[in-house]
Amino acid sequence: MNAAASTARRNEIIYAVLILMLFGAMYPYTIWLDRLKTRKELGEATLGQIDTGGFMLKLLLVGGFRGLVADWHWNQAIAYQKVHDWDRMKQTVDTITKLQPHFLSVWTYQGWNLAYNVSVEWDDPADKYEWIKNGIKFIQDGVRMNRKSPDLIWDTAWTYYHKIGFADEAIIFRKLFREDEDEAFKYDPIELMDSNIKNPLDDNFLLGYGWFTRSVRLADTGAERVGSGVRESEQQLDTDLDYVDKPVQHKGRPGDLAFRTMPAHAQTRYAIGLEKESIKDYRPTFGDVARNAWDKARKEWVVFGKFPFPAFSHPDQMVQIDDFTNKPVFDTLTKEQKYWTERWSTQMNYAYWKARCLAEGEKAGVTCRRLFYEGTRALKAADYRLAVTKYREGISLWHDLLQRHPAYLNDDLNQRDTGTLLKRYAFTLKQVGEGIPDDMPFHDLYEQVKNEPTQLDPFDALDMIRTRRTEPADSSP
C-alpha cells in the first residue's frame, strides 16, 4: 500500500509539473497572439464594446461548425429574399454577422443587397429609402467591427453618394434624407475623425464626400483589416499566418485612380446639386454658398491631380496628373512620364473637371446658372417674355465665360448641355413671335440638338451621365 501510494503521489507531482510547464510554454504564445489579434482587429476586445449575444453564439459553435452554420444561414437569407420575407431575411443576415463579424464579404454583399436589391421591391419611395438606409447602416456596423478596412468605408460612402443621389427617385430620396431626424445617420465622419464632434449634415453628397475622404486617408496610412502590416518588422508575422478567408483589399491600391477621385466627385456633385432643384420642394442655392462649394471641389480635384502615381511601365518614375494642365511643367517631363500623365488625365477627364470647377466657381458662372434656372422656371410657367430675357442675358454671359475656359467649352457633354439651353431659348423666342438672331452665340451647338427632345427634368440627366464617365459604374460585389 505504501509503495502504491508513493507511486501515485509521484505521478501526481509529475503531472502537475507537466501542466505547469505546458502553461508556461503557452503564456508567451498567448501574449503574442493577443497582440496580433488586437493589431489585426481579429478579436472582440478590439471592438470597444463586446457583442455578448454574438460572443456566446460563437462560443457554442466553435471551429469549423461555425462556418457550416453561417453557410446554412446564408442560404436561408437567400430563400427568405426570394419569398420577400424581409424581416426574417434581415434577422438571418444579422446572425451571420454575429458568427463571422470579420468576414468582409458578408458586410459588402448584404449591405449592397439591402440598399440596391431589396429597396426596389417597394413602390413607395419612403419605403425604398428606409431599405437604402438599412443597407447603409448595415455596412456601418461592419465598419465598427472592422475599423481598418478602407473597402467597407468606401462602400458606405458609395451608397450615400450613388444610391440616394442617382436613383430615379433621387430628388425624393434627397428630400427624405434632408428631413431625416436620425442625426446619427448623418454625422460628418470628417468631424468625428478630426475632433470627435457629432455634426449632422443634411446632404447625402456631403456625407459621401466625408466617407470617401475617410477611406482615402485610411488607405494612405497603409492600413488593412488583414494583410501586410504597416511596419516592416511585422511583415514576417503576416507571412507566417495562414488565413482561412483573408480578404483582398480592393480600394486604395497603388494606381487606383478612380478610388482617389471620389472625394472630388462627391464635392462636385454637391456643388452641382446646389444650383438645381435636386431636392424636392427645395429651391436651389446660388451666390457665395455655391461659389464656395465649387472652389472646394476645384481644390479636391487639384489634390487628386497632384498625388504622385508611379508610371505603370516605369514605377521608378512618378507622375502627377495635374502636370497635363500645366504646359511648361509638362514639357520638362520624360517621354514615359508624358505618356502616362496624358493617358491618365484623359482617362479621368481631369482637365474637364478642373476647368469646370474654375468656370462654375466664378461669379459669372454662378450668375449664369441662376439666370438659366430662372429662365427655365419662367418657361415652365409659360411666362415666355421673362424666359427670353433670362435666357438671353445668361447665354451672353455664358459665352464670355467659356472663352476663358476652353477645356470646359470643348467638352462634348457641356456642348450638348449648352445646346439644350439654346433650344429652350429658341422655343421661348418662337412663343413671343421672334426669330433666332443671326448672331446668337453657340448657334452651331443649337443646330446639333434642335431635333432632339427637350430635357426639362429638375435634376439634369446630362450631369449624371457626365459624372458616371469617370467613376466606378457600380458598387455590386
C-alpha positions as CSV (number, residue, x, y, z in Angstrom):
1,M,0.0,0.0,0.0
2,N,2.8,2.3,0.9
3,A,4.6,1.6,-2.4
4,A,1.4,2.1,-4.4
5,A,0.6,5.4,-2.6
6,S,4.1,6.6,-3.1
7,T,3.9,5.8,-6.9
8,A,0.6,7.6,-7.2
9,R,1.9,10.6,-5.3
10,R,5.0,10.8,-7.6
11,N,2.8,10.6,-10.7
12,E,0.6,13.4,-9.4
13,I,3.7,15.6,-8.9
14,I,4.9,14.7,-12.4
15,Y,1.6,15.6,-14.0
16,A,1.4,18.8,-12.1
17,V,4.9,19.8,-13.2
18,L,4.0,18.9,-16.8
19,I,0.8,21.0,-16.7
20,L,2.8,24.0,-15.2
21,M,5.4,23.6,-18.0
22,L,2.7,23.5,-20.6
23,F,1.0,26.6,-19.3
24,G,4.4,28.3,-19.0
25,A,5.1,27.5,-22.7
26,M,1.7,28.7,-23.8
27,Y,1.9,32.0,-21.9
28,P,4.3,33.9,-24.3
29,Y,2.4,32.5,-27.3
30,T,-0.9,33.7,-25.8
31,I,0.6,37.2,-25.3
32,W,1.9,37.2,-28.9
33,L,-1.5,36.0,-30.3
34,D,-3.5,38.6,-28.3
35,R,-1.2,41.4,-29.6
36,L,-1.6,40.1,-33.1
37,K,-5.4,39.9,-32.8
38,T,-5.5,43.5,-31.5
39,R,-3.4,44.8,-34.3
40,K,-5.4,42.9,-36.9
41,E,-8.7,43.6,-35.2
42,L,-9.5,39.8,-35.1
43,G,-10.6,39.7,-31.5
44,E,-13.8,41.0,-29.8
45,A,-11.7,43.0,-27.4
46,T,-10.7,45.4,-30.2
47,L,-14.3,46.4,-30.9
48,G,-14.7,48.7,-28.0
49,Q,-18.0,47.0,-26.9
50,I,-18.3,43.2,-27.0
51,D,-21.4,41.8,-28.6
52,T,-22.5,39.5,-25.8
53,G,-25.0,37.6,-27.9
54,G,-22.6,37.1,-30.8
55,F,-19.8,36.1,-28.4
56,M,-22.0,33.4,-26.7
57,L,-23.2,32.2,-30.1
58,K,-19.6,31.7,-31.3
59,L,-18.7,30.1,-28.0
60,L,-21.3,27.4,-28.7
61,L,-20.3,27.0,-32.3
62,V,-16.5,26.6,-32.3
63,G,-14.2,25.6,-35.0
64,G,-15.5,24.5,-38.4
65,F,-19.1,24.2,-37.2
66,R,-19.4,28.0,-37.1
67,G,-18.6,28.2,-40.8
68,L,-21.1,25.5,-41.6
69,V,-23.8,27.2,-39.6
70,A,-23.0,30.6,-41.3
71,D,-23.3,28.9,-44.7
72,W,-26.7,27.5,-43.8
73,H,-27.9,30.9,-42.6
74,W,-26.7,32.4,-45.9
75,N,-28.8,30.0,-47.9
76,Q,-31.7,30.8,-45.6
77,A,-31.3,34.5,-46.1
78,I,-31.5,34.0,-49.9
79,A,-34.6,31.8,-49.5
80,Y,-36.3,34.5,-47.4
81,Q,-35.4,37.1,-50.0
82,K,-37.0,35.1,-52.8
83,V,-40.3,35.0,-51.0
84,H,-40.0,38.6,-49.9
85,D,-39.9,37.8,-46.2
86,W,-37.7,40.9,-45.5
87,D,-37.8,40.8,-41.7
88,R,-36.6,37.2,-41.4
89,M,-34.0,37.8,-44.1
90,K,-32.6,40.7,-42.1
91,Q,-32.6,38.7,-38.9
92,T,-30.8,35.8,-40.6
93,V,-28.2,38.2,-42.0
94,D,-27.6,39.7,-38.6
95,T,-27.0,36.2,-37.3
96,I,-24.3,35.6,-40.0
97,T,-22.5,38.8,-38.9
98,K,-22.5,37.6,-35.3
99,L,-21.0,34.3,-36.4
100,Q,-18.4,35.8,-38.7
101,P,-18.0,39.6,-37.9
102,H,-14.6,39.8,-39.7
103,F,-15.8,38.2,-43.0
104,L,-15.9,41.3,-45.1
105,S,-17.8,39.9,-48.0
106,V,-20.9,39.5,-45.7
107,W,-21.0,43.2,-45.0
108,T,-20.2,44.3,-48.5
109,Y,-22.7,42.0,-50.3
110,Q,-25.6,42.2,-47.9
111,G,-25.3,45.9,-47.4
112,W,-25.4,46.3,-51.2
113,N,-28.2,43.7,-51.4
114,L,-30.4,45.7,-48.9
115,A,-29.8,49.1,-50.5
116,Y,-29.9,48.1,-54.2
117,N,-32.0,44.9,-54.5
118,V,-34.5,44.8,-51.6
119,S,-35.2,48.6,-51.8
120,V,-36.5,48.3,-55.4
121,E,-39.1,45.7,-54.4
122,W,-41.1,48.5,-52.7
123,D,-43.3,51.0,-54.5
124,D,-43.4,53.9,-52.1
125,P,-40.2,56.0,-52.2
126,A,-40.3,56.3,-48.4
127,D,-40.2,52.5,-48.1
128,K,-37.4,52.4,-50.6
129,Y,-35.5,55.0,-48.6
130,E,-35.8,53.0,-45.4
131,W,-34.3,49.9,-47.0
132,I,-31.5,52.0,-48.5
133,K,-30.9,53.4,-45.0
134,N,-30.9,49.8,-43.6
135,G,-28.2,48.9,-46.2
136,I,-26.0,51.8,-45.3
137,K,-26.4,51.2,-41.5
138,F,-25.6,47.5,-42.1
139,I,-22.3,48.4,-43.7
140,Q,-21.6,50.9,-41.0
141,D,-22.0,48.1,-38.5
142,G,-19.3,46.3,-40.5
143,V,-17.1,49.4,-40.3
144,R,-17.4,49.4,-36.5
145,M,-16.3,45.7,-36.5
146,N,-13.5,46.2,-39.0
147,R,-12.2,49.7,-38.4
148,K,-9.1,49.3,-40.6
149,S,-11.0,48.3,-43.8
150,P,-10.9,51.1,-46.5
151,D,-13.3,48.9,-48.5
152,L,-16.2,49.0,-46.1
153,I,-15.7,52.7,-45.5
154,W,-15.8,53.3,-49.3
155,D,-18.9,51.1,-49.6
156,T,-20.6,53.2,-47.0
157,A,-19.6,56.4,-49.0
158,W,-20.8,55.0,-52.3
159,T,-24.2,54.1,-51.1
160,Y,-24.8,57.6,-49.6
161,Y,-23.5,59.1,-52.8
162,H,-24.8,56.9,-55.5
163,K,-28.0,55.1,-54.3
164,I,-29.5,58.2,-52.7
165,G,-28.2,60.7,-55.2
166,F,-28.5,58.9,-58.6
167,A,-31.7,56.7,-58.3
168,D,-34.7,57.6,-60.4
169,E,-36.3,59.0,-57.3
170,A,-33.2,60.9,-56.3
171,I,-34.9,64.3,-55.7
172,I,-37.3,62.5,-53.3
173,F,-34.6,60.4,-51.6
174,R,-32.6,63.6,-51.1
175,K,-35.6,65.3,-49.5
176,L,-36.2,62.3,-47.2
177,F,-32.5,62.3,-46.3
178,R,-32.6,66.1,-45.6
179,E,-35.6,65.7,-43.4
180,D,-34.5,62.5,-41.7
181,E,-34.4,63.2,-37.9
182,D,-31.9,60.4,-37.3
183,E,-28.9,62.6,-36.6
184,A,-26.5,59.6,-36.0
185,F,-27.2,58.5,-39.6
186,K,-26.0,61.9,-40.8
187,Y,-22.9,62.5,-38.7
188,D,-20.0,64.0,-40.6
189,P,-17.2,61.4,-40.5
190,I,-14.5,64.0,-41.0
191,E,-15.6,65.9,-37.9
192,L,-15.7,62.7,-36.0
193,M,-12.2,61.8,-37.1
194,D,-10.6,65.2,-36.6
195,S,-12.3,66.5,-33.5
196,N,-14.9,63.9,-32.4
197,I,-17.6,66.5,-33.0
198,K,-21.0,65.0,-33.9
199,N,-22.2,67.3,-36.6
200,P,-25.1,66.1,-38.7
201,L,-25.1,67.0,-42.4
202,D,-28.3,67.4,-44.5
203,D,-26.9,66.5,-47.9
204,N,-26.1,62.9,-48.9
205,F,-23.3,64.1,-51.3
206,L,-21.6,65.9,-48.4
207,L,-21.8,62.6,-46.4
208,G,-20.4,60.7,-49.3
209,Y,-17.6,63.2,-49.5
210,G,-16.8,62.7,-45.8
211,W,-16.8,58.9,-46.0
212,F,-14.8,58.8,-49.3
213,T,-12.2,61.1,-47.7
214,R,-12.1,58.9,-44.6
215,S,-11.4,55.8,-46.8
216,V,-8.6,57.6,-48.7
217,R,-7.0,58.8,-45.5
218,L,-7.1,55.3,-44.1
219,A,-5.6,53.7,-47.3
220,D,-2.8,56.3,-47.2
221,T,-1.8,55.1,-43.8
222,G,-1.2,51.7,-45.2
223,A,-3.9,50.2,-43.1
224,E,-5.7,47.0,-44.0
225,R,-8.2,44.9,-41.9
226,V,-5.9,41.9,-42.6
227,G,-2.8,41.7,-44.7
228,S,0.6,43.2,-44.8
229,G,1.3,45.3,-41.7
230,V,2.2,49.0,-41.9
231,R,5.5,48.3,-40.3
232,E,8.3,46.4,-41.9
233,S,9.0,44.5,-38.8
234,E,5.5,43.0,-38.9
235,Q,5.7,41.6,-42.4
236,Q,7.2,38.3,-41.2
237,L,4.3,37.8,-38.8
238,D,1.9,38.1,-41.7
239,T,3.7,35.6,-43.9
240,D,3.6,33.1,-41.0
241,L,-0.2,33.3,-40.7
242,D,-2.5,31.0,-42.7
243,Y,-5.9,32.8,-43.1
244,V,-8.9,30.8,-44.0
245,D,-10.8,33.8,-45.5
246,K,-8.1,36.5,-45.9
247,P,-9.9,39.4,-47.8
248,V,-8.3,41.2,-50.7
249,Q,-8.3,45.0,-50.3
250,H,-10.0,46.4,-53.4
251,K,-9.8,50.1,-52.6
252,G,-6.7,52.3,-52.2
253,R,-4.3,50.0,-54.1
254,P,-1.4,51.7,-55.9
255,G,-2.6,53.1,-59.2
256,D,-6.3,53.1,-58.2
257,L,-7.1,56.4,-59.8
258,A,-10.9,56.1,-59.6
259,F,-10.7,55.5,-55.8
260,R,-8.8,58.7,-55.3
261,T,-11.2,60.8,-57.5
262,M,-14.3,60.1,-55.4
263,P,-13.9,62.9,-52.7
264,A,-13.7,65.3,-55.7
265,H,-16.6,63.7,-57.5
266,A,-18.8,63.9,-54.3
267,Q,-17.9,67.5,-53.6
268,T,-18.5,68.4,-57.3
269,R,-21.9,66.7,-57.2
270,Y,-22.8,68.7,-54.1
271,A,-22.0,71.9,-55.9
272,I,-24.0,70.9,-59.0
273,G,-27.0,69.9,-56.8
274,L,-26.9,73.3,-55.0
275,E,-27.8,75.1,-58.3
276,K,-30.6,72.8,-59.3
277,E,-33.9,71.6,-58.0
278,S,-32.1,68.4,-56.8
279,I,-34.2,68.1,-53.6
280,K,-38.0,68.0,-54.0
281,D,-39.7,71.1,-52.6
282,Y,-36.4,72.9,-52.0
283,R,-35.2,75.8,-54.2
284,P,-31.6,76.0,-55.5
285,T,-28.9,77.9,-53.7
286,F,-26.6,80.4,-55.6
287,G,-24.3,83.2,-54.5
288,D,-21.4,82.8,-52.2
289,V,-22.5,79.4,-51.0
290,A,-22.4,77.9,-54.5
291,R,-19.1,79.6,-55.3
292,N,-17.5,78.2,-52.1
293,A,-18.8,74.7,-53.0
294,W,-17.2,75.0,-56.4
295,D,-14.0,76.3,-55.0
296,K,-13.7,73.4,-52.6
297,A,-14.5,71.0,-55.5
298,R,-11.6,72.6,-57.5
299,K,-9.2,72.1,-54.6
300,E,-10.2,68.5,-54.3
301,W,-9.5,67.9,-57.9
302,V,-6.1,69.5,-57.6
303,V,-5.3,67.3,-54.5
304,F,-6.1,64.3,-56.7
305,G,-4.1,65.8,-59.7
306,K,-1.0,66.4,-57.6
307,F,-0.9,62.9,-56.0
308,P,2.2,61.1,-57.2
309,F,1.4,57.9,-59.1
310,P,4.2,55.5,-60.3
311,A,4.3,55.3,-64.0
312,F,2.8,51.9,-65.0
313,S,5.7,50.6,-67.0
314,H,8.4,52.5,-65.1
315,P,7.4,52.5,-61.4
316,D,10.6,54.4,-60.5
317,Q,9.2,57.4,-62.4
318,M,6.4,59.3,-60.6
319,V,3.6,61.0,-62.4
320,Q,1.3,63.9,-61.3
321,I,-1.8,64.1,-63.5
322,D,-2.2,67.9,-62.9
323,D,1.0,68.4,-64.9
324,F,-1.0,67.8,-68.1
325,T,-2.8,71.1,-67.4
326,N,0.4,73.0,-66.9
327,K,2.3,73.0,-70.3
328,P,5.6,74.5,-69.0
329,V,5.9,71.7,-66.5
330,F,4.6,69.0,-68.9
331,D,7.3,69.9,-71.4
332,T,10.0,69.1,-68.9
333,L,8.8,65.5,-68.3
334,T,10.4,62.4,-69.7
335,K,8.8,60.7,-72.6
336,E,7.4,57.9,-70.3
337,Q,6.1,60.5,-67.8
338,K,4.4,62.5,-70.6
339,Y,2.7,59.3,-71.9
340,W,1.2,58.3,-68.5
341,T,0.3,61.8,-67.5
342,E,-1.6,62.4,-70.6
343,R,-3.2,59.0,-70.7
344,W,-4.4,59.1,-67.1
345,S,-5.5,62.7,-67.3
346,T,-7.6,61.8,-70.3
347,Q,-8.9,58.6,-68.7
348,M,-10.2,60.5,-65.7
349,N,-11.3,63.6,-67.7
350,Y,-9.2,65.6,-65.4
351,A,-8.8,68.8,-67.5
352,Y,-12.6,69.0,-67.9
353,W,-13.4,68.7,-64.2
354,K,-10.7,71.2,-63.2
355,A,-11.8,73.7,-65.8
356,R,-15.5,73.2,-65.0
357,C,-14.9,73.9,-61.3
358,L,-12.9,77.0,-62.2
359,A,-15.6,78.3,-64.6
360,E,-18.6,77.4,-62.5
361,G,-16.9,78.9,-59.4
362,E,-16.5,82.3,-60.9
363,K,-19.1,84.9,-60.0
364,A,-20.2,84.9,-63.7
365,G,-20.6,81.2,-63.6
366,V,-22.9,81.2,-60.6
367,T,-24.8,84.1,-62.2
368,C,-25.3,82.1,-65.4
369,R,-26.7,79.2,-63.5
370,R,-29.1,81.4,-61.6
371,L,-30.3,83.1,-64.9
372,F,-30.7,79.7,-66.6
373,Y,-32.7,78.4,-63.6
374,E,-35.0,81.5,-63.6
375,G,-35.4,81.2,-67.4
376,T,-36.5,77.6,-67.1
377,R,-38.9,78.3,-64.3
378,A,-40.5,81.1,-66.4
379,L,-40.6,78.7,-69.4
380,K,-42.5,76.1,-67.3
381,A,-44.9,78.8,-66.1
382,A,-45.5,79.9,-69.7
383,D,-44.1,83.4,-68.9
384,Y,-42.2,83.5,-72.2
385,R,-41.2,87.2,-72.1
386,L,-39.4,86.7,-68.8
387,A,-37.9,83.4,-70.1
388,V,-36.5,85.2,-73.2
389,T,-34.9,87.9,-71.0
390,K,-33.3,85.5,-68.6
391,Y,-32.0,83.1,-71.3
392,R,-30.6,86.0,-73.5
393,E,-28.7,87.5,-70.6
394,G,-27.5,84.1,-69.4
395,I,-26.3,82.9,-72.8
396,S,-24.4,86.1,-73.5
397,L,-22.6,85.8,-70.1
398,W,-22.1,82.1,-70.6
399,H,-20.4,82.7,-74.0
400,D,-17.9,85.1,-72.5
401,L,-17.2,82.8,-69.5
402,L,-16.5,79.7,-71.7
403,Q,-14.0,81.6,-73.8
404,R,-11.8,81.8,-70.7
405,H,-12.1,78.1,-70.1
406,P,-11.5,76.2,-73.4
407,A,-11.3,72.7,-71.8
408,Y,-14.8,73.2,-70.5
409,L,-16.0,74.8,-73.7
410,N,-14.8,72.0,-75.9
411,D,-16.2,69.1,-73.7
412,D,-18.8,67.2,-75.7
413,L,-21.3,66.8,-72.9
414,N,-21.0,70.5,-72.0
415,Q,-21.7,71.3,-75.6
416,R,-24.8,69.2,-75.5
417,D,-25.9,70.9,-72.3
418,T,-25.3,74.3,-73.8
419,G,-27.1,73.3,-77.0
420,T,-30.1,72.3,-74.9
421,L,-30.2,75.7,-73.3
422,L,-30.1,77.3,-76.8
423,K,-33.0,75.0,-77.8
424,R,-35.1,76.3,-74.8
425,Y,-34.2,79.8,-75.7
426,A,-35.2,79.3,-79.4
427,F,-38.6,77.8,-78.2
428,T,-39.3,80.9,-76.0
429,L,-38.4,83.2,-78.9
430,K,-40.9,81.5,-81.1
431,Q,-43.6,81.8,-78.4
432,V,-43.2,85.6,-78.4
433,G,-43.1,85.9,-82.2
434,E,-39.4,86.4,-82.6
435,G,-36.9,84.5,-84.7
436,I,-33.4,83.2,-83.8
437,P,-30.9,86.1,-84.1
438,D,-28.2,85.6,-86.6
439,D,-25.5,86.5,-84.1
440,M,-26.8,84.1,-81.4
441,P,-23.9,82.6,-79.5
442,F,-23.3,78.8,-79.9
443,H,-25.6,78.6,-83.0
444,D,-23.7,75.5,-84.1
445,L,-24.4,73.7,-80.9
446,Y,-28.1,74.6,-81.2
447,E,-28.2,73.0,-84.7
448,Q,-26.8,69.8,-83.3
449,V,-29.6,69.2,-80.8
450,K,-32.6,71.1,-82.2
451,N,-34.4,68.0,-83.4
452,E,-33.9,66.1,-80.1
453,P,-36.5,66.1,-77.2
454,T,-36.0,69.0,-74.8
455,Q,-34.8,67.9,-71.4
456,L,-36.6,69.8,-68.6
457,D,-36.0,67.4,-65.8
458,P,-35.2,69.2,-62.5
459,F,-32.1,67.1,-61.9
460,D,-30.4,67.3,-65.3
461,A,-29.7,63.8,-66.7
462,L,-26.6,65.1,-68.6
463,D,-24.9,65.8,-65.3
464,M,-25.5,62.2,-64.2
465,I,-24.0,60.9,-67.5
466,R,-21.0,63.2,-67.2
467,T,-20.3,62.2,-63.6
468,R,-20.6,58.5,-64.4
469,R,-17.9,58.7,-67.1
470,T,-15.0,58.9,-64.7
471,E,-16.1,57.0,-61.7
472,P,-16.9,53.3,-60.8
473,A,-20.1,52.2,-62.5
474,D,-21.5,50.0,-59.8
475,S,-20.8,49.0,-56.2
476,S,-22.0,45.4,-56.5
477,P,-19.5,42.8,-55.3
